[in-house]
Amino acid sequence: MSRRRVLASSAIFHGLNDGATVAVPMIFPVLLSQQYVLKNYSQVGIMSHLGLLLTFIFQIIIVQTAHRVRYQHFLLASFLGITGTLFLFSQARTFLFFLLVYLIFRLFDSFYHTLGLAWVSRAHEQGGIDLAMGIQGGSGNFGVFLAFLTAGSMAQQFSWQVPLYFWSGLCFLAGVVSYLLVRPLSMPSETTQAPSFLSWKRTASVVLPYLPGFIFGGGGWGIVVYYAPSLFHHRFGAPMGQTGIILAAWIGLGTLVTYFFGKLCLIFGRARLAKISLFGSCLSLFIIGLAPKVIFAQLGVYLFGLFLFLIFPALQASIGSLVPPENQSQAFSLASNLQILSGAVFSLLSGYLSDIFSIQAPFIMMAVVALIAFSLHQCFLRSRQR
């Protein structure tokens, strides 16, 4: 197996995968403003909740069937499905049709964070895992950066369908490149049979101490992706083009710090870096939630970008270094599913909180969750030192 080809393919696919998942929510504020397809924040919460729950279920199915299907075939099906459903979004005329397409979209989006991450980890098990996790994580963030930068401005300048056409074509081209990089590689399955219940249980015991961080990470990501566009557009009156630039800067800062993750680990250590990031996330979310003016909300979002995106590679690298190669698809599936479940729950709650109180309420809620995660992480570190 070529380590460079696997990492390059994963980086490209992670970028298109995460970029596509953000390009779709970026059109939500426009649809809400026009009262077309989407009528209120609760519908956004319901849609994101069901989509994330479906992703959770499908990721388990993927791991259970991974021993029967080549990695390359999963990759091919995934990028073709993402490409097709992005185009179908543009044909929506009702909420039910939009919801159905979104659920299918989330099915095809369920591949990377289980098998893709596991292949990167396994390809670098002899060394360099921190650097590899930082690179693939940064590439995913770069895809999100492009989505924020392009989707909002295109929706404002042309129509809400145009960013969907653009991202459908971009995902197809990037997907072809990602697939061709690994197509000739011999990539044997990590196991010849479906994982047993006992295997899942043993793997879960390794992931469990990192649960608070994954819960917060999934919720924090979801709040920004699904509700920050409306926060700036509806609460502070920022045009969609400016909103996209603000959120592109958020993910840009996140991308920058992940590329330095390996060096930061050498200075602070993974555990201390995760602790700093959780506390910093808590403070920045309070700034966003209590901001009286757009400039303070921007400051909070930028700080959140610096802290949130150090949490993910810190936890992923910790798991990759502790779990044996034959169980890594399970480990990353569990980690991803924890993030997805928390994102589903907090996204649903945020929709109702936004309708009842204000669009800033979800950010205050996540600040409290970050504080709890920080406290639990401290307890974990102390118990491990005894």
N, C-alpha and C positions, 0 to 999 in steps of 0.2 A: 504494500500500500504506500502511495506517495503522500507524505505528510503535507507537502506544500499544495498539492492538488486538492486534497480533502479540505484544508483550511481555506484555500481560495474559493472553492465551490461553496463551502458553508458560509463564508463571508458574503458572497454575492447573493446567495439564496436568503440569508438572514435579512439582508438589506431590502430585497423585494417583498419578503414576507411581512416584515414589520411596517414597511412603508405603506403597503396596501391596507393593512389594518387601521392605519391612521388617516389615509386619504379619504376613506368612507365617512368617519365621524366629522371630518372637517367640513363636509357639506351640510351637516345637521343644522347649524345656526341659520343657514340660508333657507333651508326647507321650513324651519320653524318661523322665520320672519315672514315667509310667503304663505304660511299656513297651508303648505302643499305636502301631502303624504304624512308629515309629522305635525301634530297639533299642540303638544305640550311636552314638558320634560319627563313626565311619567312614561310616555311612550318610548323615549330614549332609554330610560332605565329598564323597562321591560325588555326591549330589544337586546340591549347589551347583556342583560342578565341571562336570557334564554340562549343567546349565542355563546356565551362563555360556559354555560352548563353543558351545552352540546359538545363544545370543544373538550371539556373535561371527560365526558363519556367516550368520545371518539379516540382520545389519546390513549386511554386504557386498551381499547380494541386494537389500536396500532401496535402497541407493545406486545400484546398477546399474539399477534399474527406476524410480527416482524421476522420470525425464524423461517417463515414460508415464502417471503417476498424479498427480492433484492432491494437494497437501499436505493439504487438508481430508479427503480420502477415507482417507488413511493415519491421520489423527487419529481419525476416526470408528471405523475398524476396530480401532484400538489400544485405545481406552477400552472399547468393547463387549467385546472379547476379555478384557481384564483383569477387567472386571466379572463375566463368565460363569465364568471359571476360579477366581476367588476363591470363588464359591458352590460349585463342584464340589469344591474342597478339603474342604469340610465333609462331603461324602458318602463320603470315603475310608475304606476298611476294611482295606486292605493297603498295604504299602510300594510295590509295583509300580504300583498305581493312583495313589497319591499322587505318585510319581515322574513318571508319564505326564502328570498334570495340571500338575505343576510345569514340565515341559518346554514344554508348550503355553502356559502362563502366561508363560514367558520369551520365547517367540516374539512375543507381543503386546506385551511390555514393551520390544521392541527398537527402537521408533520414535524416541522423543524425543531421545536423545543423539546422533543423527546429523542428521536433518532439522530437528528442533526447534531445536537449537543453531545450525545453519546459518542458519535464517530469522531468528533474533534477531540474529545477527552481520550478516547482509546488510541487515536493516532499519535497522541503526545504523552502517553503514559510513561515513556522512558525519560521524559524531561520537557520543560518548556510549557507546562500546562497553564501557568499564570499568564504568560505572554499570549498563548493561543486563545484563551478565554477572553482576554482583554481585546484582542483583534477582532474576533467574531462578534463580541458584544458591541464594540465600537462600530462595526459595519452595519449591524442592525439599527443602531442609533442614527447612523448616517442616512439610511433609508427613510427613517422617520423624519429626519431633518429635511430631506427633499420633499416629502409629502406635505409637511407644514408650509414649506416655502412655495410650493407650486399649487396645491389644491385650493387654498383660500383665495389667492390672487386670481386664479383662473375662474373660480366660481363667481367672483365679484366682477371681473372684466367681461366674461362671456356668459356662461350659464352654469347651473349646477351639474349638468351632464358632462361638460368638457373635461374637468379633471378626472372623471371616471374613464373616458375614452383614452386620455393620455396615459393613465396608470395601467390600464389594460394592455396597451401596446408596450409600455416599458417593462412590465412584468413578464410579458412573453419573451422579449429579447433577452432580458437578464436570466430568465429561467433556462433558455436554450444554452447560454454560455455556461451556467452552473452545471447543467446536465452533461454537456459535452466534456467538461473537465474530469468528471469521475466515471463516465460511461465505460472506458476501457479498463478500469481498475478492478482487480479481484478483491472483493470486499465480502468475505465470508460472514455468515450470521454469527453473532456472539454466543448463540446457543442453538441446539438442534431441536428443541422442543419448547412449548409454551412455558413461561415461568409458573412455578407452583405457588400455592397460597403461602407456604412456609418461606419461599424465596422472597415474596412480596413483604412478608412480615419482618424478615431479617433486614431487608433493605430499608424499610420504613423506620426501624429503630435507629439507623444511622442518620436519616433525614430529620427525625423528630426534633432534636435540639435546635435546629435551624428554622423551625416552623414559624416563630414570631416574625422573623425577618422576611420570610417568603409571603406571609399573610399581608404584612404592611406593604411590601414591594408591589404585589399584585394590585392591592387597593389603591396605592399612590399613583401607579401608572395609569390605571383605569380612570381615576378622577380627572387627571390632566387631559387625557385623550378625549374623553367623552364630554367633559364639562368646562374645561378651560376655554375652548373656543367661544362658548356662549357667555362665559364670565366676561371676557374682554369685549365681545361684540354687543351683548345685550346690557350688561351692568355698566360698563364704562363707555359704550358707544364707539368703540374702535372699529374702523372698516375691516372687512375680512382680509384684505391684503396686509394691513398692519398687524392684525391678529396672527396671521400666518408667520410673519417675520418674528414677532415676539416668541411664538412657540418654537419656531425654527432655532432661535437663539438658545432657548431652553434645552432642546435636544442637542444643539451644537456643543454647548458646554458639557453635556453628558457624554457626548462622543469623545470630546477632547480628554476628559479625565479617564475614560476607560482605556484609551490607548497608552496612558501612563500608569495603568493599574499595576503592572508588574513591578515597576520601579517604586511605586508607593508602598507596595507590600514589603519590599526589602527595607524600607525606612520605618514603617509603622507596624507591619505584621497584619495578616488578614483579620484577625479577631478585633484588634484595636481600630482598624480602618472601618470595619462594620459598625463598631460602637460609635465612632465619631460621626459616621454618615447617618445613623439613625437619629442621633440627637440633633444634628444639623437639619435633617428633614423635618423634625418636629417644629423647630423654630421657624423655618421658612414657610411651612404650611400655615402657622398662626399669622404670619405677616400677610400672606395671601388672603386668608379668611377675614381678617380685620382691616384690610386696606381701605382707607377712605377715598383714595385717588388711584388712578391707573398707574402712576409711577411707582407707588409702593407695591402694588400687585405685581408689576414687572420685576421689581427687585426680588420679591419673594419667589417668583417663578424661576429666576436665574439662579438663585441660591439653591433652590430645590433641584435644579438640573445638576449642579455640582455634587450634591450629596446622594441623591437617589440612585444614580447610575454607577456608584461605587459599591452599592449593596449587592446588586445582582452578580457581578463576577466574583466578589468575595465569597458569597455563599456557594456559587456554582463550583468554584475552584476547590473549596473545602470538601464538597461532596465528591468531586472527581478524584481527589487524592485519598479519600477514605474508602470508597466503594470499589470492590474488585471488578475487573473489566467485564466479566460475564453478567454483572447485575447493573451496569451503568444506564442502560435504557430504562430500566425500572426506576432507578434513582432519579434520573432527570424527568421522567414522567411524573413521579410523585411530587417533585419540587415544582414543576410547571403546573400541575393540577392544583397544588395548594395556592399558587398565585392566581390561577384562573377562578377557583372557587371564591377566594376572597374578593377578587375583582368583580365577580358576578353579584355577590351579596352587597358590596359597597356601592356598586353602580346602580343597583335597584333602589337601595335606600336613598341614594343621592338624588334620584329623580323625584321622589316624593318630598324629600327635604327641600329641594329647590322650589317646588311648586308651593309648599306650605310656608316656608320662611323666605329664603332668597338663594340665588345661585352661589353665594359665598358659603352657605352652610356646609356643603360637603367637604370643603377644605378645612374647616374647623374640626369636623368629625375626624378627618384623617390625621390631623395634628395630634389629637388625643390618642388615636391608635398608634401613632409613631412613638409617643411617650410610653405607652404600655409595652410596645415591642422593645424599646430601649431598656426598660427596667427588667424585662424577662431575659434579654440577652446578657445583661449584667449578672443575673442570677446563674445563668448557664456557665459563664466564664468562671465565676467563683467556685461552682460545684466541680468543674473540671480541674481546677487548680488544687483541690483538696486531695 
